[in-house]
Amino acid sequence: MEIILTDLSPKMRRGIGILLILAALGLAAMLVLSALRDHVVFFYGPSDIRAKAGHSQIVRLGGLVVEDSIQKDPDGIRFQVTDQITSIEVRYSGILPDLFREGQGVITEGRLDGDVFRADNVLAKHDETYMPAEVADLLKEQGVWKGQE
């Protein structure tokens, strides 16, 4: 039995049209979400990065730069990032931001390689009162936030 659209009532044609539009929108949303899945970057602190981040996954690590931890190597720079509970070594081979220094909030983006975080990008605060929201939230959760509300 062959159904011809012209033989259907206007109400049935409208219903089929709506179903086709919804199916097309669902397919488009699925394609967009699957494309974005590979570009989503998660944020972690030093206390939970080892448990939650995969070794090949690009993630952001945030916290405070540990005092007296910045060391220059032939391959770049090493420093420790802490959330006042745990610290993790970060290695970076690019140019650090001008305002990067010990004791300040920082976000690094890269991959976890064993017990070392290999950063591809380092972001530092841009003035004396700003701290990245993710770092501030993490420090507030840990009870060591010293900034203004």
N, C-alpha and C positions, 0 to 999 in steps of 0.2 A: 504494500500500500504506500503510495507516494503522496507526501504532503506538499502542497503548493502554497507558498506564502500568501498568494492573492486570495486563496480560499479561506484563510484564517480571518477571524474577526479582528477589528482594530485593537481591541483589548489584548488579544493573544500576541499580535505583532509587536505591540508596545512592550509586553512582558519579555518576549524573546530579545528585543532590542536592548532592554535594560540588562538582561542576563549577559548578553554579549559584551556590553560596555563594562560591566563589573568584572567579567573574566579578563578582559584586556587590561583593566586597571590593576587587577591582582597580579597578572603576569608581569606588567611593567614594574610594580613595586617589588616583586620577587627578584627581578633582574637588577634593579638598583641596589637592593640590600645585599645581594651576593657580590656585587662589584665593590661595594663599600666595605665589606667584611675584611678584605685584605688590607685596607688602609686605615682601619681603626687602631689607635694607639692607646693602650691602657696606662694608667698612672699608678705607681706603687711607691711605698716608702721602704727604707732599708729593712724594716722588721718583717715585711711580708713579701718581698720580691722573690726570694728563693723558693717559697712555697707556691706562689701563684703564677709566676712568669715562666713560659717555656723558653728553652735555650735558643731557639731560632726566631722567637717572636720579638718584634720591635716594641719596646715599652719605654715609658718615661719613669725615671727614678728621681724623686725629689726629697729634699731635706736641707740640712745645714752643712756647710763645709767645715770639717773638723779643724780646730786650731793646730798649727804646726804640722799639717799633713800634706801640704803641697810640695811635690818633689819633681824636678825636671829630669827626664831620661833622654837618651838618644832617640827613642821612639816617640817622645811627646811628653806628656805630663801625667802624673799620678796624684790623686788626692782621695781623701775619705769623705763620704757623705753619711750623715747620721740623722736619726730622729730622736736622739737622746736615749734610746734603748739599745739599738743595734747600729753598727756602721758597716759600710761596704766600700771596698776599694773601687775607684773609677779610674780608667785609663782613657786618655783623649789625646789625639795627635793633631788637632787643629789649632786655630788661634782662639784663645780665650777672650771673652768679652772684657772690655776695659774695666768694668766695675766688679769683676770677679775677684773675690777675696775670702779669706778665712772668716768663719763665723757668720756668714750671710746665707740667705736662702738661695737655693739653686735648683734648677731642673735640668736633668741630662736625658737625652734620648739616645737609645742604642739597644744593645743585646746583652743578656747575661751569658757569661762564658765561664762556667764553673763558679768560683767564688769572686770573680772579677766582673765588673760591669764595663763593657767596652762602648764608650760613648761616641756617637757620630755628631752630636750637637750638644752644646752647653748653653743654657740660658741663665742670665743673672738678673737680679732686680735692677731697675733703672733709676731709682732715687732712694732717699733715706727712709721713706715711709711706706714704700710698696713692697709687698711680698706676694709671689704667685699664690692664687687662691688655693690651689691644691696643696701647696706646702703649708700654708697657714692652717687649713683644715686638718691636715695630718698632725701638726704640732699641737693644735687645740685638743685633738683626740688623745694625744699622749700626755696632756697636762703640762706642757713646757712652753706654751705660747707666751711671748713677752711683748707682743705688739699691741696696738690700740684696737679697740672693737669697732 
